[in-house]
Amino acid sequence: FAALIASMPLMNFGRNIRHFPCTWCFFDYYGTYMSDRAFSILYATLGILNTIVSSTFNCLVLYAVCRGTINTRRMSIRSARGKKREKKNEIFILIFLIAILIVHAVCWMPLMIRVLINTSGARPNYKTDLLALRMASWNQILDPWLYILLRKEMLTRIYIFYRKKRYGVVFVTPASSESLSGSMRLQALNSKQRLQKMNSTESNTTTTEIKELLNTAQS
């Protein structure tokens, strides 16, 4: 479908021209021909519809995560620690989806709106059109950075850094907490072994004392 829409100017339904400052080529949304106007309206309408549909589905996902209607959450009963970890993962998903939604809408909507305005016969504003096109191209640049910066590990580091700067509290990372819990378990095992040894030595000393008392009583 995208290939069909893109190839319409090749079939004389709309035409591509060079725009200000004659360094980029795009379809003629200033055209007065019926085919140029129809293609501009079709392109802008599909772009706005695409943004609305993707935003709607993202909002539905956000609603599902907020309401806790994920099937994996209902199927099993988890411990308090597991539920806390799942809640953090849901927060990370919410932040990522909101960022993707905002970036996509902010980058693409100005270009679609400018196409509709220019098609309506308004006075041309070439600098504004160029800015709208640059914003649309920023979407392809910002998306990989969103995937990099909004990872779970990166958000955890940012949160720890924020809490440390504001409250002066150093939080334990998951890796260090696992090692810390492992060392605590090792200390508990060592203390248990010491208690067992002490009990065994005490029992041995008591039995030897009882034998000595019996021997003296018999003598």
Sequence and secondary structure as in RCSB ss.txt:
>XXXX:A:sequence
FAALIASMPLMNFGRNIRHFPCTWCFFDYYGTYMSDRAFSILYATLGILNTIVSSTFNCLVLYAVCRGTINTRRM
SIRSARGKKREKKNEIFILIFLIAILIVHAVCWMPLMIRVLINTSGARPNYKTDLLALRMASWNQILDPWLYILL
RKEMLTRIYIFYRKKRYGVVFVTPASSESLSGSMRLQALNSKQRLQKMNSTESNTTTTEIKELLNTAQS
>XXXX:A:secstr
 HHHHHTGGGGTSS EEEETTTTEEEE TT  SHHHHHHHHHHHHHHHHHHHHHHHHHHHHHHHHHHT  HHHHH
S   HHHHHHHHHHHHHHHHHHHHHHHHHHHHHHHHHHHHHHHHTT    HHHHHHHHHHHHHHHHHHHHHHHHT
SHHHHHHHHHHHHHHHH      HHHHHHHHHHHHHHHHHHHHHHHHHHHHHHHHHHHHHHHHHHHHH 
